[in-house]
Amino acid sequence: MPDSPDVPDDVLDRLRALCLALPGVYEEQAWVGTRWLVRKKTFAHVLGISDEYPPADTRDAPFVGDATVLTVRSAGAELAALVGTGHPFYKPRWHPQVVGMVIEPDADWDEIAELLIESYCLRAPKKLAAQVPRPGPAAGGPG
């Protein structure tokens, strides 16, 4: 089987900065691509794929050709909303709490940061997750 395409350096650098800013996170090479973990639990994984190298966890992705794919954890209404959105999101079959996202050149990095934080908070111990500021519902109306 051919090798996985490389994740572009700029994408990897941005993901690395976002993930490593979270408490207790470390990075390691995965079986393919790069993953970020907290207490031995993966919360984000990025990899390059192509028509010649479609790893099993990306076969449900709605694209062809070369792409960079990020998988994160999500749950409940957020997971349903992401999956229901369609491209660039897709639902891998291999885990009920995982959502995949194709990272395109015009990706919304604020959204990616929110997804990474949410995924981290689902996987991290409560004490660490409590240290992370999370976007909440908008405060009351104009006052």
KOLMIFI-20070 format. One record per residue (C-alpha): residue in three letters; x, y, z. Coordinates in nm, 3 decimals, padded with zeros to 5 digits. Last residue first. Example, Ala and Ser with C-alpha at 12.3 -4.5 7.8 and 13.67 -1.06 7.14 Angstrom:
2
SITE   code        c1        c2        c3
SITE    SER    01.367   -00.106    00.714
SITE    ALA    01.230   -00.450    00.780
//
This chain:
143
SITE   code        c1        c2        c3
SITE    GLY   -02.823    04.611    02.848
SITE    PRO   -02.818    04.437    02.521
SITE    GLY   -02.931    04.076    02.546
SITE    GLY   -02.822    03.826    02.808
SITE    ALA   -02.491    03.648    02.773
SITE    ALA   -02.430    03.433    02.468
SITE    PRO   -02.419    03.063    02.539
SITE    GLY   -02.076    02.936    02.635
SITE    PRO   -01.737    02.926    02.471
SITE    ARG   -01.503    02.720    02.683
SITE    PRO   -01.216    02.837    02.901
SITE    VAL   -01.000    02.535    02.986
SITE    GLN   -00.899    02.474    03.347
SITE    ALA   -01.215    02.271    03.418
SITE    ALA   -01.103    02.016    03.156
SITE    LEU   -00.790    01.947    03.362
SITE    LYS   -00.980    01.871    03.684
SITE    LYS   -01.251    01.681    03.495
SITE    PRO   -00.999    01.437    03.348
SITE    ALA   -00.954    01.496    02.976
SITE    ARG   -01.141    01.309    02.701
SITE    LEU   -01.464    01.507    02.658
SITE    CYS   -01.287    01.834    02.742
SITE    TYR   -01.026    01.768    02.472
SITE    SER   -01.294    01.705    02.211
SITE    GLU   -01.469    02.029    02.303
SITE    ILE   -01.142    02.222    02.293
SITE    LEU   -01.046    02.071    01.956
SITE    LEU   -01.387    02.147    01.809
SITE    GLU   -01.369    02.508    01.934
SITE    ALA   -01.022    02.552    01.780
SITE    ILE   -01.147    02.406    01.450
SITE    GLU   -01.436    02.651    01.452
SITE    ASP   -01.199    02.944    01.507
SITE    TRP   -00.978    02.799    01.234
SITE    ASP   -01.255    02.818    00.973
SITE    ALA   -01.103    02.621    00.685
SITE    ASP   -01.038    02.809    00.358
SITE    PRO   -00.749    02.584    00.252
SITE    GLU   -00.954    02.272    00.333
SITE    ILE   -00.940    02.062    00.646
SITE    VAL   -01.175    01.768    00.587
SITE    MET   -01.349    01.699    00.914
SITE    GLY   -01.419    01.370    01.086
SITE    VAL   -01.650    01.309    01.379
SITE    VAL   -01.590    01.056    01.654
SITE    GLN   -01.828    00.983    01.941
SITE    PRO   -01.990    00.664    01.801
SITE    HIS   -01.658    00.506    01.701
SITE    TRP   -01.553    00.310    01.389
SITE    ARG   -01.828    00.426    01.155
SITE    PRO   -01.665    00.757    01.061
SITE    LYS   -01.919    01.041    01.046
SITE    TYR   -01.847    01.322    00.802
SITE    PHE   -01.781    01.695    00.819
SITE    PRO   -01.657    01.920    00.535
SITE    HIS   -01.916    01.853    00.397
SITE    GLY   -02.235    01.745    00.569
SITE    THR   -02.403    01.967    00.826
SITE    GLY   -02.596    01.678    00.975
SITE    VAL   -02.274    01.522    01.106
SITE    LEU   -02.183    01.846    01.280
SITE    ALA   -02.533    01.900    01.418
SITE    ALA   -02.562    01.542    01.546
SITE    LEU   -02.223    01.566    01.718
SITE    GLU   -02.317    01.899    01.876
SITE    ALA   -02.652    01.764    01.992
SITE    GLY   -02.495    01.477    02.183
SITE    ALA   -02.124    01.412    02.166
SITE    SER   -01.799    01.508    01.998
SITE    ARG   -01.454    01.357    01.970
SITE    VAL   -01.210    01.469    01.702
SITE    THR   -01.087    01.350    01.362
SITE    LEU   -00.893    01.578    01.129
SITE    VAL   -00.853    01.492    00.761
SITE    THR   -00.616    01.641    00.505
SITE    ALA   -00.714    01.562    00.149
SITE    ASP   -00.580    01.414   -00.174
SITE    GLY   -00.833    01.284   -00.423
SITE    VAL   -01.194    01.196   -00.361
SITE    PHE   -01.438    01.327   -00.106
SITE    PRO   -01.731    01.237    00.120
SITE    ALA   -01.542    01.064    00.401
SITE    ASP   -01.680    00.718    00.484
SITE    ARG   -01.352    00.551    00.389
SITE    THR   -01.167    00.776    00.633
SITE    ASP   -01.135    00.540    00.932
SITE    ALA   -01.028    00.253    00.707
SITE    PRO   -00.728    00.440    00.572
SITE    PRO   -00.768    00.557    00.210
SITE    TYR   -00.421    00.561    00.056
SITE    GLU   -00.437    00.540   -00.324
SITE    ASP   -00.739    00.773   -00.344
SITE    SER   -00.553    01.001   -00.108
SITE    ILE   -00.522    01.067    00.262
SITE    GLY   -00.327    01.298    00.489
SITE    LEU   -00.363    01.263    00.861
SITE    VAL   -00.474    01.453    01.167
SITE    HIS   -00.580    01.303    01.500
SITE    ALA   -00.741    01.481    01.793
SITE    PHE   -00.864    01.373    02.138
SITE    THR   -00.649    01.065    02.191
SITE    LYS   -00.652    00.937    02.546
SITE    LYS   -00.316    00.849    02.707
SITE    ARG   -00.365    01.107    02.983
SITE    VAL   -00.433    01.382    02.727
SITE    LEU   -00.346    01.298    02.370
SITE    TRP   -00.269    01.463    02.040
SITE    ARG   -00.231    01.265    01.719
SITE    THR   -00.013    01.284    01.411
SITE    GLY   -00.044    01.102    01.080
SITE    VAL   -00.047    00.728    01.024
SITE    TRP    00.002    00.465    01.295
SITE    ALA    00.011    00.774    01.515
SITE    GLN    00.311    00.997    01.573
SITE    GLU    00.288    01.158    01.911
SITE    GLU    00.182    01.483    02.071
SITE    TYR    00.132    01.571    02.435
SITE    VAL   -00.143    01.748    02.622
SITE    GLY   -00.144    01.804    02.999
SITE    PRO   -00.322    02.140    02.989
SITE    LEU   -00.423    02.274    02.644
SITE    ALA   -00.180    02.499    02.454
SITE    LEU   -00.035    02.185    02.294
SITE    CYS   -00.356    02.135    02.097
SITE    LEU   -00.390    02.481    01.944
SITE    ALA   -00.019    02.518    01.860
SITE    ARG   -00.001    02.166    01.712
SITE    LEU   -00.311    02.224    01.502
SITE    ARG   -00.162    02.543    01.357
SITE    ASP    00.177    02.381    01.290
SITE    LEU    00.018    02.073    01.131
SITE    VAL   -00.191    02.289    00.899
SITE    ASP    00.108    02.504    00.800
SITE    ASP    00.326    02.197    00.746
SITE    PRO    00.079    02.035    00.505
SITE    VAL   -00.019    01.685    00.622
SITE    ASP    00.192    01.440    00.426
SITE    PRO    00.032    01.191    00.190
SITE    SER   -00.010    00.842    00.334
SITE    ASP    00.235    00.588    00.198
SITE    PRO    00.134    00.350   -00.079
SITE    MET    00.000    00.000    00.000
//
